[in-house]
Amino acid sequence: MNVPDHDLGPRHPSMRASLDSSYQLLSGSEQMLFRRLSAFEGGWPIGAAEQVCGGGDLERDEVLGLLADLVAKSLVVADTTGREARYRLLEPVRWYAAEKLTEAGESPRTASR
């Protein structure tokens, strides 16, 4: 999983600090789902999140509730205007989550799903 080396401008340190703080406040299961969601470069429906992110220490039937928690904490954006809800991470948030996925050693396993 490649994380672009973008210059996020003068707000980058405060954005990073904000994401660090938010991430540290998540439960272990929320952190795991958040990291794994970085595998989606665009939006995803709940079924895709369950398939890709569920497994190992995170049961598939936990994904929906945890995803709702991440939406409530403003880390995931929900689009409920269509027939099926779709979710997404803003790109800087996805890059951060991808870094955490790599640090946790989960990148290869998540990518293979």
BAFI-3210 file (N, C-alpha, C; in Angstrom, 3 decimals, decimal comma, padded with zeros to 6 digits):
// residues 113
n [1|2|3|4|5|6|7|8|9|10|11|12|13|14|15|16|17|18|19|20|21|22|23|24|25|26|27|28|29|30|31|32|33|34|35|36|37|38|39|40|41|42|43|44|45|46|47|48|49|50|51|52|53|54|55|56|57|58|59|60|61|62|63|64|65|66|67|68|69|70|71|72|73|74|75|76|77|78|79|80|81|82|83|84|85|86|87|88|89|90|91|92|93|94|95|96|97|98|99|100|101|102|103|104|105|106|107|108|109|110|111|112|113]
n.u [000,843|000,844|001,731|001,279|003,809|002,965|003,003|001,339|001,089|001,175|-000,585|-000,196|001,265|-000,608|-002,841|-001,908|-001,432|-004,030|-005,217|-003,631|-004,421|-007,185|-007,072|-005,818|-007,827|-009,624|-011,146|-009,499|-010,604|-011,906|-009,682|-008,415|-010,308|-010,405|-007,754|-007,722|-009,659|-008,322|-007,537|-009,352|-009,526|-011,470|-014,943|-016,944|-019,326|-021,153|-020,996|-018,600|-016,767|-017,150|-016,235|-013,527|-012,398|-013,183|-012,297|-009,679|-008,839|-011,108|-014,413|-016,689|-019,372|-019,126|-018,325|-020,212|-021,320|-018,980|-018,150|-020,208|-019,614|-017,157|-018,036|-019,647|-017,639|-016,484|-014,422|-014,880|-016,705|-020,109|-022,312|-025,521|-027,394|-028,046|-029,404|-028,053|-026,070|-022,930|-019,518|-016,589|-013,144|-011,612|-008,948|-006,430|-006,897|-007,155|-004,517|-003,185|-004,372|-003,454|-000,721|-000,769|-001,766|000,363|002,347|001,240|001,670|-000,209|-000,702|-000,105|-001,882|-004,407|-004,512|-004,587|-007,113]
n.v [-001,150|002,029|005,118|008,360|010,856|013,535|017,112|018,554|021,126|024,048|023,248|020,618|019,507|020,057|018,693|016,080|015,769|015,985|013,739|011,732|012,019|011,451|008,804|007,488|007,571|005,694|002,444|-000,776|-002,492|-000,637|000,815|-001,190|-001,708|000,856|001,109|-000,995|-000,144|001,604|000,305|000,713|002,684|004,270|004,863|002,525|-000,142|-001,564|-004,388|-004,926|-003,864|-005,599|-007,987|-007,451|-006,297|-007,799|-010,620|-012,590|-011,015|-009,501|-009,805|-010,448|-009,723|-007,640|-005,432|-003,545|-002,163|-001,064|000,490|002,353|003,636|004,839|006,618|008,275|009,425|011,041|010,114|008,519|009,017|008,976|008,256|008,398|008,797|007,294|004,135|002,198|002,547|004,172|004,387|006,315|007,313|010,416|011,564|012,453|011,319|008,641|008,119|008,409|006,313|004,200|004,302|003,504|000,928|-000,307|-000,040|-001,772|-004,154|-005,303|-004,861|-006,628|-008,826|-007,573|-006,413|-008,708|-009,649]
n.w [000,000|-001,028|000,313|-000,507|-000,728|-000,033|000,198|002,639|003,310|005,533|007,534|008,028|010,360|012,440|011,521|011,541|014,274|015,220|013,997|015,181|017,866|017,686|016,739|018,882|020,749|019,913|020,265|020,423|018,440|016,805|015,902|014,410|012,351|011,186|010,221|008,319|006,516|004,928|002,680|000,690|-002,064|-003,107|-002,561|-000,615|-000,229|002,563|002,493|001,138|002,947|005,088|003,973|003,242|005,542|007,722|009,731|011,225|014,174|014,098|013,816|011,138|011,602|013,358|011,967|010,821|013,073|014,183|012,047|011,973|014,373|013,685|011,747|013,318|014,793|012,995|011,328|009,174|006,204|005,444|002,803|002,266|000,312|-001,931|-003,182|-001,762|001,089|001,009|001,879|002,788|003,119|003,685|001,645|002,987|005,485|004,819|003,967|006,382|007,837|006,270|006,800|009,472|009,110|007,795|009,802|011,663|010,455|008,803|006,131|003,798|004,231|004,332|001,803|000,221|000,630]
ca.u [000,000|001,698|001,243|001,954|004,622|002,443|003,186|000,010|001,139|001,468|-001,500|000,110|001,532|-001,808|-003,697|-001,312|-001,687|-005,453|-005,446|-003,009|-005,279|-008,416|-006,733|-005,521|-009,077|-010,418|-010,935|-008,636|-011,361|-012,102|-008,389|-008,177|-011,169|-009,938|-006,543|-008,060|-010,456|-007,417|-007,373|-010,301|-009,119|-012,702|-015,975|-017,254|-020,559|-020,893|-020,605|-017,171|-016,020|-017,214|-015,397|-012,114|-011,917|-013,497|-011,349|-008,669|-009,358|-012,282|-015,478|-017,453|-020,609|-018,778|-017,906|-021,233|-021,371|-017,730|-018,165|-021,103|-018,851|-016,165|-018,796|-020,032|-016,423|-016,057|-013,254|-015,405|-017,816|-021,186|-023,202|-026,744|-028,364|-028,382|-030,129|-027,202|-025,112|-021,520|-018,638|-015,269|-012,203|-010,970|-007,605|-005,399|-007,246|-006,805|-003,060|-002,831|-004,799|-002,552|000,525|-001,046|-001,903|001,731|002,996|000,672|002,048|-001,418|-000,880|-000,210|-003,086|-005,566|-004,485|-004,944|-008,563]
ca.v [000,000|003,207|006,350|009,440|011,768|014,856|018,228|018,986|022,542|024,435|022,631|019,192|019,075|020,080|017,614|014,839|015,727|015,728|012,330|010,928|012,099|010,718|007,385|006,976|007,481|004,576|001,128|-001,627|-002,956|000,530|001,082|-002,230|-001,444|002,102|000,795|-001,853|000,612|002,334|-000,486|001,215|003,982|005,012|004,486|001,104|-000,505|-002,314|-005,769|-004,944|-003,643|-006,841|-008,995|-007,084|-005,914|-008,824|-011,733|-012,489|-010,535|-008,665|-010,606|-009,756|-009,148|-006,449|-004,350|-002,511|-001,341|-000,302|001,494|003,422|004,372|005,682|007,704|009,178|010,109|011,858|009,580|007,939|009,777|008,119|008,814|007,594|009,342|006,296|002,937|001,523|003,458|004,021|005,021|006,652|008,076|011,522|011,099|012,565|010,368|007,322|007,996|008,185|004,939|003,286|004,272|002,683|-000,447|-000,773|-000,169|-002,939|-005,336|-005,885|-004,471|-007,739|-009,623|-006,777|-006,270|-009,973|-009,829]
ca.w [000,000|-001,137|000,889|-001,219|000,063|-000,389|001,101|003,022|003,642|006,908|008,493|008,171|011,737|013,268|011,036|012,048|015,724|015,381|013,657|016,241|019,042|017,383|016,631|020,214|021,503|019,403|020,868|019,596|017,269|015,931|015,265|013,424|011,197|010,578|009,442|007,184|005,544|004,030|001,456|-000,311|-002,609|-003,350|-001,611|-000,517|000,470|003,793|002,183|000,801|004,193|005,867|003,328|003,257|006,868|008,706|009,784|012,280|015,456|013,870|013,226|010,094|012,131|014,139|011,080|010,669|014,277|014,295|010,983|012,458|015,386|012,995|011,114|014,405|015,243|011,843|010,636|007,941|005,636|004,952|001,795|002,338|-000,640|-002,947|-002,732|-000,791|001,724|000,654|002,855|002,258|003,936|002,985|001,272|004,037|006,542|004,280|004,003|007,786|008,164|005,560|007,581|010,655|008,629|007,556|011,107|012,344|009,699|008,229|004,723|002,842|004,475|003,949|000,344|-000,408|000,753]
c.u [000,898|001,016|002,006|002,706|004,219|002,823|001,791|-000,007|001,357|000,552|-001,170|000,405|000,268|-002,796|-003,200|-001,591|-003,151|-005,787|-004,832|-003,908|-006,563|-008,165|-006,515|-006,781|-009,968|-010,139|-010,021|-009,342|-011,613|-010,811|-008,126|-009,027|-010,707|-008,719|-006,911|-008,884|-009,575|-007,170|-008,293|-009,877|-010,315|-013,701|-016,226|-018,624|-020,216|-020,430|-019,132|-016,326|-016,020|-016,277|-013,915|-011,584|-012,197|-012,490|-010,297|-009,321|-010,616|-013,336|-016,254|-018,699|-020,367|-018,575|-018,940|-021,293|-020,135|-017,651|-019,061|-020,395|-017,844|-016,835|-019,162|-018,840|-015,774|-014,765|-013,634|-016,596|-018,837|-022,026|-024,426|-027,803|-028,810|-029,179|-029,365|-026,212|-023,702|-020,719|-017,315|-014,438|-011,713|-009,517|-006,539|-005,650|-006,894|-005,298|-002,597|-003,174|-003,892|-001,201|000,358|-001,186|-000,527|002,466|002,517|001,016|000,878|-001,589|-001,008|-001,505|-004,339|-005,639|-004,915|-006,435|-009,269]
c.v [001,225|004,414|007,472|010,348|013,190|015,882|018,745|020,430|022,795|023,784|021,162|018,782|019,065|019,005|016,282|014,701|015,420|014,269|011,408|010,870|011,295|009,216|006,771|006,812|006,317|003,306|000,325|-002,104|-001,817|000,869|000,078|-001,996|-000,204|001,850|000,030|-001,128|001,402|001,577|000,000|002,597|004,856|004,615|002,989|000,933|-001,373|-003,741|-005,895|-004,752|-004,913|-007,895|-008,691|-006,881|-006,954|-009,960|-011,509|-012,075|-009,679|-009,479|-009,783|-009,087|-007,940|-005,220|-003,233|-001,597|-000,480|000,789|002,667|004,274|005,318|006,835|008,737|009,990|010,913|011,390|008,954|008,781|008,794|008,884|007,910|008,071|008,332|005,144|002,209|002,533|003,135|004,853|005,357|007,350|009,243|011,125|011,288|011,586|008,960|007,106|007,706|006,750|003,912|003,187|003,369|001,212|-001,063|-000,992|-001,419|-004,245|-006,035|-005,610|-005,665|-008,538|-008,868|-006,633|-007,554|-010,263|-009,028]
c.w [000,000|-000,529|000,208|-000,257|-000,315|000,661|001,420|003,504|005,126|007,946|008,753|009,616|012,606|012,820|011,579|013,539|015,999|015,082|014,704|017,475|018,834|017,363|018,014|021,062|021,045|020,199|019,938|018,336|016,287|015,206|014,149|012,170|010,456|009,698|008,173|006,125|004,576|002,732|000,345|-000,788|-002,957|-002,284|-001,616|000,133|001,685|003,511|001,863|002,062|005,038|005,297|003,477|004,681|007,952|008,637|010,835|013,583|015,318|013,128|012,199|010,647|013,042|013,257|010,999|011,882|014,451|013,243|011,384|013,512|014,726|012,254|012,178|014,914|014,125|011,194|009,300|007,514|005,081|003,938|001,745|001,353|-001,690|-002,359|-001,636|-000,226|001,238|001,630|002,190|003,328|003,096|002,749|002,358|005,191|006,087|004,309|005,430|008,183|007,496|006,268|008,798|010,270|008,408|008,877|011,850|011,626|009,028|006,743|003,773|002,995|004,035|002,440|-000,352|-000,325|-000,304]
res [m|n|v|p|d|h|d|l|g|p|r|h|p|s|m|r|a|s|l|d|s|s|y|q|l|l|s|g|s|e|q|m|l|f|r|r|l|s|a|f|e|g|g|w|p|i|g|a|a|e|q|v|c|g|g|g|d|l|e|r|d|e|v|l|g|l|l|a|d|l|v|a|k|s|l|v|v|a|d|t|t|g|r|e|a|r|y|r|l|l|e|p|v|r|w|y|a|a|e|k|l|t|e|a|g|e|s|p|r|t|a|s|r]
***
